[in-house]
Amino acid sequence: MKILKQSVSSLSLSPSIQTLVGHGLYSQALRASATLLDIRLTHQIYSLFKKCGVFLDVFLGTYLVDCFSKSGHLCHAHRFLRDMPQTDIVPWNTLISGYGRALQTESAFGLFYDLKCSGLKPDAFTISSLIKACSNSQDSEIAHAIAIKMGFASGAYICSSLVDNYSKSWNVRSARKCFEECSDMDTVVWTTMISGYIWNGEPEMAFEVFIDMRLFGVDVNQFSLTNVLGAVSDVREGEQVHGLSIKIGLMASTSTPLKNAILSMYCRCGNETDGIKMFDEISDPDVISWTARIGATSDGKKVVELLNFLRLKGIDVNEYALVNALSAIGSSRLLNSGLQIQAHCFKAGFSHVIHVGNALISMYGKCQSTDEAYKAFGEMLHHDCVSWNALISAFAENDLDGSALAVFSKMQHFSMKPTKFTLASMFEVLSNLGALECVNEIHVLIIKYGYDLDNSMVTCLIQAYAKCGEIEMSKCIFSEIKQVYMVHINALASAFVHSGYHTDLLKLFQEACNSEVEVDGIIFSLVLKSCGAFSKLEEGKSIHSLILKYGIYNGYFVGSAIVDVYCKCGSVNDAKKAFEELPKDNLATWNAIIMGNAQHGHSQEVFRLFSSLTEIGLFPDEITYLGVLYSCCHSGLVNEAYSILNFMLEYSGMTPRLEHYACLVDLLCRVGHLEEAKKTIDQMPICPDAHIWQILLSACAIHGNIELGRIAAMRLLELEPDNDSAYVLLSNLYASSGIWNEVGKVRKEMKGKSIGKEPGASWIQLRGAVHSFFAHDTSHVDSSQIHLKLQELYEHMSAASHKEEMIFD
């Protein structure tokens, strides 16, 4: 005892602990030192404890294991567990849980097997702790098997843990199976399943689970509502959840997380007004509230004002708020605001935070500043998959498909695993390029990474193969889908529209209407688009009637599709009637009626509509301006076209795209201003494509401008060496000018390259059927009678003093 007292006096103890040790109260001293989490001190006291021949009892041992497990000192916790002569299940569960928090899966399973060998029987908390220690789907399956064997698998506590683990291991199907096998489904289990679907990017399924939860009469709480709000993409659904939270009295409390979730939902759904109202109801906004408030502002200039306000008030914003701010910059007219937000990122020290860098890349892409996007990517210290996705999207959004493909190849070179978003972006790129072999390679990657059962990937495959001319492959993929959803039907419908399979589309549409799947506005708009492409006016009217029957008349895409089909079928008056019955806050509908009038040469009506659009507070987009320019082109309005382009640049801050410049060049060529057209092409801030050079070459052939025609032909053939139109137009240009030796050279070059002139084609609709025919076509069963009638018409025209020679073979 004397030696023990000397040892005590030599320790560096706090006065209170030294007093406890001095009185032989070692258990209390151990508790006190464990609370301080001083490992050295605890071991000194524990050594004295053991020298006295005292052993750890269950209560003290459990306390020590708990303290050191929670602090992450697992080796020390394990030592205390091992030194306990007698124990119960609690410290074992505590240490297994500690290993789980530290992501030491192997140690957790090892301790579990030691527990079984000790003679103690694991309980539900043991299994739950073991499940939470699993780091992947395979480990979860082992823990699941143990739970089944021990009879715990169907309990709510275990089921919620399994659902959570499977979901976070990207195995939502196994999570769903556990959910359905649960015998005691409480609010926690339902909420976990909702959260699992959101985690796996399936918000529609999450909302379906929430609806079922309500149908089964399960009580919802703020956690249920907070989770399901993350799945909402339709503001009407969000309003229903908001209303439910008010009805059950959750909004009366000061539940900031729930109010933040409602605020975020309104922001995500584009309802800025209600989002700001929700923010104003939060009595004590936290950093999440301010982050969502910034996200509620869609105007980049207002975002900058809000950031400046917060800085003056001394309120610090986090990197997520700045990411939201950058997301508000959606076009080149807001680039200056984007640069100011970037300055805030530098001042706040977030310039090298990876998701801020990713947001910068996306912002530059939306502002058509792809060089700056690439520069921002290069300046990042580290890249994740989102970084690569953002850069690929930046190039793809600006029609730089080759650059996007190069970035994807580089991503593969660095062994960066592509996500579903990466592959979806690449499908769009490869479809534009018509690169069927590359699409096949991406298909292999989808199978390799286990994405082949994902709905979004399946729809991308269906559409990509169709765009590459493999519609049969699209049909095959669709036929292999076990559970068909509306998203799959819409994908195949889109494929049929792209491939011109109108009959197949109507059959698919009829099957969808007769099935249990609830049809949406997308398939109606696709069928209308196909009707417009084939001038099926009566079918278009029938679909219009069905839309009224199904009550989806006010859908964003449906309204514009109705207007568009009437315009394309030549019934502008019906288009106007339909337009007048639609809400006027839908820009797509305005674009459809503007483009329809432009196509029919109603330029005054186009300008009237454009003025009305701006007067009611809508902002024209690139398609709006394209429609107005198209009208100017077909009406020969040069000055008006220049005014519209200037308005587009100065008022909207948009950079004209190739399509806008093509309209202007076409207009100048139509009125004979070829030199001005060439000057416009040279001064374009973007490289002209083959279409623009072909417009100029066609005009040169008409007006006999050999010098410009040669330049246009040379540029066109540089871009498309096998373009037969370039050779034919150049040959006609030389022929009209009597330069026959050049005509011979052009035709000789065509023959040497095996380039043949594509025959001219046309089509006519007669008695509900569409007949297509080519120049010199004799394939029709009545071709002899057709040509006899044409010869008869020719003779009548000749008799009326038409001197041009016409020969019909």
Secondary structure, 3 states (H helix, E strand, C coil): CHHHHHHHHHCCCCHHHHHHHHCCCHHHHHHHHHHHCCHHHHHHHHHHHHHCCCCCCHHHHHHHHHHHHHCCCHHHHHHHHHHCCCCCHHHHHHHHHHHHHCCCHHHHHHHHHHHHHCCCCCCHHHHHHHHHCCCCHHHHHHHHHHHHHCCCCCCHHHHHHHHHHHHHCCCHHHHHHHHHHCCCCCHHHHHHHHHHHHHCCCHHHHHHHHHHHHHCCCCCCHHHHHHHHCCCCCHHHHHHHHHHHHHCCCCCCCCHHHHHHHHHHHHHCCCHHHHHHHHHCCCCCCHHHHHHHHHCCCCHHHHHHHHHHHHHCCCCCCHHHHHHHHHCCCCHHHHHHHHHHHHHHHHCCCCCCHHHHHHHHHHHHHCCCHHHHHHHHHHCCCCCHHHHHHHHHHHHHCCCHHHHHHHHHHHHHCCCCCCHHHHHHHHHHHHHHCCHHHHHHHHHHHHHCCCCCCHHHHHHHHHHHHHCCCHHHHHHHHHCCCCCCHHHHHHHHHHHHHHCCHHHHHHHHHHHHHCCCCCCHHHHHHHHHHHHHCCCHHHHHHHHHHHHHHCCCCCHHHHHHHHHHHHHCCCHHHHHHHHHHCCCCCHHHHHHHHHHHHHCCCHHHHHHHHHHHHHCCCCCCHHHHHHHHHHHHHHCCHHHHHHHHHHHHHCCCCCCCHHHHHHHHHHHHHCCCHHHHHHHHHHCCCCCCHHHHHHHHHHHHHHCCHHHHHHHHHHHHHHCCCCHHHHHHHHHHHHHCCCHHHHHHHHHHHHHCCCCCCCCEEEEEECCEEEEEECCCCCCCCHHHHHHHHHHHHHHHHHCCCCCCCCCC
